[in-house]
Amino acid sequence: MKTVFLLLMLMSSPNQTTIKYNGILYYTEVECEIARVGYMDAYTNKEKEYKDAIITKAFCVPFDAFPLIKTKGIGA
């Protein structure tokens, strides 16, 4: 087993009964944190109107996984 890190991005908007999510795997916590900060910085820099319509949070979640085969999508 190896610990990997899932960047979990959650988004909520008014009048929706669900929360949207997206996730990206990273091999290290540092890579995940860099991506998380970049994601949240991008949100912070959006216009007020955008932030009034969408709320988002991002988390780096560690978990044990079987060895992963490197692909273009992991940590991209």
Backbone as CSV, one residue per row, in Angstrom:
resi,resn,N_x,N_y,N_z,CA_x,CA_y,CA_z,C_x,C_y,C_z
1,MET,0.841,-1.186,0.000,0.000,0.000,0.000,0.886,1.250,0.000
2,LYS,0.371,2.281,-0.615,1.065,3.562,-0.667,0.045,4.657,-0.400
3,THR,0.467,5.677,0.331,-0.427,6.801,0.588,-0.414,7.731,-0.618
4,VAL,-1.598,8.048,-1.107,-1.770,9.027,-2.177,-2.675,10.131,-1.635
5,PHE,-2.774,11.201,-2.387,-3.540,12.358,-1.927,-4.551,12.755,-2.994
6,LEU,-5.795,12.856,-2.576,-6.881,13.236,-3.469,-7.197,14.710,-3.239
7,LEU,-7.041,15.508,-4.281,-7.496,16.893,-4.221,-8.991,16.845,-4.502
8,LEU,-9.773,17.079,-3.473,-11.225,17.036,-3.568,-11.753,18.457,-3.600
9,MET,-12.404,18.823,-4.705,-12.945,20.162,-4.882,-14.471,20.075,-4.847
10,LEU,-15.085,20.789,-3.917,-16.538,20.783,-3.739,-17.096,22.143,-4.140
11,MET,-18.232,22.130,-4.868,-18.842,23.371,-5.346,-20.338,23.360,-5.076
12,SER,-20.835,24.482,-4.594,-22.258,24.624,-4.327,-22.752,25.897,-4.997
13,SER,-23.981,25.838,-5.503,-24.585,27.027,-6.091,-26.043,27.115,-5.637
14,PRO,-26.614,28.323,-5.669,-27.978,28.511,-5.186,-28.994,27.676,-5.967
15,ASN,-30.044,27.305,-5.294,-31.177,26.588,-5.888,-30.802,25.235,-6.489
16,GLN,-29.730,24.641,-6.016,-29.318,23.313,-6.459,-29.471,22.351,-5.285
17,THR,-29.938,21.166,-5.556,-30.133,20.184,-4.489,-28.910,19.291,-4.303
18,THR,-27.873,19.506,-5.123,-26.666,18.689,-5.021,-25.435,19.575,-4.918
19,ILE,-24.360,18.961,-4.469,-23.051,19.611,-4.465,-22.222,18.929,-5.538
20,LYS,-21.613,19.707,-6.397,-20.758,19.145,-7.445,-19.365,18.927,-6.870
21,TYR,-18.683,17.949,-7.430,-17.334,17.671,-6.951,-16.444,17.232,-8.102
22,ASN,-15.151,17.375,-7.862,-14.144,16.910,-8.803,-12.961,16.458,-7.965
23,GLY,-12.232,15.489,-8.449,-11.086,14.990,-7.711,-9.929,14.666,-8.626
24,ILE,-8.712,14.930,-8.146,-7.487,14.627,-8.879,-6.518,13.972,-7.913
25,LEU,-5.887,12.885,-8.339,-4.910,12.192,-7.498,-3.524,12.810,-7.624
26,TYR,-2.828,12.872,-6.489,-1.435,13.315,-6.445,-0.634,12.311,-5.644
27,TYR,0.617,12.147,-6.017,1.484,11.191,-5.328,2.035,11.734,-4.022
28,THR,2.142,13.065,-3.898,2.688,13.640,-2.668,1.748,14.700,-2.117
29,GLU,1.850,14.916,-0.818,1.037,15.946,-0.172,1.426,17.332,-0.665
30,VAL,2.705,17.542,-0.930,3.177,18.849,-1.407,2.544,19.179,-2.760
31,GLU,2.546,18.222,-3.689,1.924,18.446,-4.995,0.440,18.772,-4.837
32,CYS,-0.224,18.057,-3.959,-1.648,18.274,-3.735,-1.900,19.660,-3.141
33,GLU,-1.105,20.046,-2.170,-1.279,21.358,-1.529,-1.032,22.498,-2.509
34,ILE,-0.022,22.341,-3.371,0.243,23.366,-4.385,-0.964,23.520,-5.299
35,ALA,-1.527,22.401,-5.725,-2.715,22.441,-6.586,-3.912,23.026,-5.845
36,ARG,-4.083,22.661,-4.574,-5.209,23.174,-3.781,-5.128,24.686,-3.639
37,VAL,-3.938,25.182,-3.303,-3.749,26.630,-3.142,-4.000,27.342,-4.468
38,GLY,-3.513,26.776,-5.561,-3.747,27.375,-6.881,-5.230,27.432,-7.221
39,TYR,-5.947,26.362,-6.914,-7.389,26.313,-7.164,-8.110,27.382,-6.345
40,MET,-7.791,27.459,-5.066,-8.463,28.432,-4.202,-8.064,29.866,-4.548
41,ASP,-6.812,30.077,-4.958,-6.397,31.417,-5.404,-7.186,31.843,-6.635
42,ALA,-7.384,30.902,-7.566,-8.158,31.214,-8.773,-9.576,31.619,-8.393
43,TYR,-10.170,30.907,-7.436,-11.523,31.244,-6.979,-11.533,32.614,-6.299
44,THR,-10.559,32.859,-5.444,-10.476,34.136,-4.722,-10.375,35.315,-5.684
45,ASN,-9.706,35.118,-6.808,-9.502,36.197,-7.775,-10.685,36.405,-8.718
46,LYS,-11.721,35.590,-8.603,-12.915,35.759,-9.444,-13.693,36.996,-9.009
47,GLU,-14.539,37.464,-9.896,-15.404,38.609,-9.603,-16.404,38.262,-8.507
48,LYS,-16.887,39.292,-7.813,-17.856,39.107,-6.739,-19.119,38.403,-7.245
49,GLU,-19.570,38.733,-8.443,-20.769,38.121,-8.999,-20.606,36.602,-9.124
50,TYR,-19.421,36.173,-9.519,-19.141,34.740,-9.639,-19.196,34.080,-8.266
51,LYS,-18.551,34.718,-7.293,-18.509,34.157,-5.935,-19.876,34.209,-5.251
52,ASP,-20.753,35.108,-5.698,-22.119,35.123,-5.174,-22.920,33.935,-5.703
53,ALA,-22.486,33.382,-6.849,-23.218,32.292,-7.483,-22.625,30.913,-7.194
54,ILE,-21.359,30.868,-6.797,-20.696,29.583,-6.539,-19.821,29.689,-5.299
55,ILE,-19.986,28.728,-4.412,-19.113,28.600,-3.246,-18.298,27.337,-3.459
56,THR,-17.001,27.406,-3.173,-16.166,26.229,-3.356,-15.152,26.097,-2.231
57,LYS,-14.780,24.881,-1.950,-13.729,24.546,-0.987,-12.939,23.397,-1.593
58,ALA,-11.678,23.291,-1.199,-10.841,22.196,-1.686,-10.047,21.616,-0.522
59,PHE,-9.852,20.307,-0.572,-9.160,19.600,0.501,-8.219,18.568,-0.103
60,CYS,-7.095,18.344,0.546,-6.199,17.247,0.188,-6.466,16.118,1.179
61,VAL,-6.977,15.020,0.668,-7.367,13.893,1.501,-6.386,12.740,1.289
62,PRO,-5.635,12.369,2.346,-4.719,11.240,2.186,-5.453,9.917,2.359
63,PHE,-5.038,8.923,1.596,-5.577,7.586,1.819,-4.620,6.549,1.239
64,ASP,-4.703,5.356,1.798,-3.861,4.257,1.337,-4.480,3.643,0.095
65,ALA,-3.638,3.367,-0.871,-4.111,2.777,-2.122,-3.113,1.717,-2.571
66,PHE,-3.593,0.843,-3.415,-2.688,-0.098,-4.052,-1.789,0.696,-4.988
67,PRO,-0.624,0.157,-5.336,0.265,0.895,-6.244,-0.479,1.340,-7.500
68,LEU,-0.234,2.576,-7.883,-0.913,3.155,-9.038,0.004,3.150,-10.261
69,ILE,-0.589,2.946,-11.401,0.155,3.058,-12.649,0.123,4.516,-13.058
70,LYS,1.274,5.094,-13.332,1.307,6.503,-13.720,0.612,6.684,-15.066
71,THR,-0.303,7.640,-15.086,-0.999,7.985,-16.330,-0.968,9.484,-16.485
72,LYS,-1.426,9.926,-17.601,-1.455,11.357,-17.881,-2.365,12.102,-16.900
73,GLY,-3.398,11.439,-16.360,-4.390,12.107,-15.530,-3.997,12.278,-14.069
74,ILE,-3.013,11.539,-13.583,-2.658,11.629,-12.171,-1.690,12.783,-11.964
75,GLY,-2.118,13.733,-11.125,-1.271,14.878,-10.818,-1.068,15.813,-11.989
76,ALA,-1.943,15.753,-12.973,-1.791,16.580,-14.167,-2.110,18.025,-13.866
